[in-house]
Amino acid sequence: MQSTCDVTVRQMPGAVVLDLSGELNSSASGVLLPAYDEAVQGGDARTVLIDFSDVDYINSTGIALVVGVLAKARAEGRTVVACGLSDHYREIFSITRLSDFMQMFPDVDSAIGDLAET
Amino acid sequence: MDALAKGTTVLDDFSVSSEPGNERAALARVAEAVKGFTLAPLRLERLKTAVAEATMNAIEHGNHNQTELPVRIRVLGGADALIVTITDQGGQPVDVPDPAVPDLEAKLAGLQTPRGWGLFLIKNMVDDMSVSADGQQHTVTLTVRLQESTTEDDDAEHL
């Protein structure tokens, strides 16, 4: 299945950023974890920021993919934070308790600003 | 067709083929069907997510991705509630859905599969969910009450 999700990796001060766009569903399974691996490969990034600003649909399989990335990051001693979620998906991250394990920010700038202070 | 409760109107009645991705067409059409009702934006988003997840389950687990098998979706509107039924062609007896919260710690520790969120999401997105089967078909019924839908404050209280 062709992925309906694109991921761009970029380095920012204090974090490596995964910019997601499109739909986070089963078709994203072949892109999200490889993008995470690419983002942290050979670097010393301790924090991975996932930007959901341009994601317009997340289903339960997409939630599972985020859980998979979070599990891998935690096993590697990295922190994952999120930004750009709509109110609806913030609620879903809350009821699934993902927000207990991923700090959430409105946007990339506020996330990077907060990370710089800590 | 089953008898409708008094005052209930069929807002839409359609089918999608059992192809992954068709849940998005289903949620868009349901959203269009309920446009005339007062539903706070967040509650509409919840309903859309519930419809998408239930349709996905119907495609994958009910119809086993056999594209020729339809998933039928009915949207009913009444004075007090919106009801959406999602019916697939798998009519085996169903277990009562487990209301337990998935064990995120176990998933993060690699002790459980990261998956298994669909039913949990559906149950948390609507006011009521029920499941029935008649030996030939399997139906999930989603109910959203309208009296809790007038303000965004209701959404905050529901969290």
Interface residues (C-beta under 8 A of the other chain):
Chain A: M1 T4 E23 N25 S26 Y57 N59 S60 T61 I63 A64 L65 V67 G68 L70 A71 R74 A75 S86 D87 H88 E91 I92 S94 I95 T96 R97 L98 D100 F101
Chain B: P20 G21 E23 R24 L42 E45 R46 T49 A52 E53 M56 V101 P102 L104 K107 L108 A109 G110 T113 P114 R115 G116 W117 G118 F120 L121 N124 L159
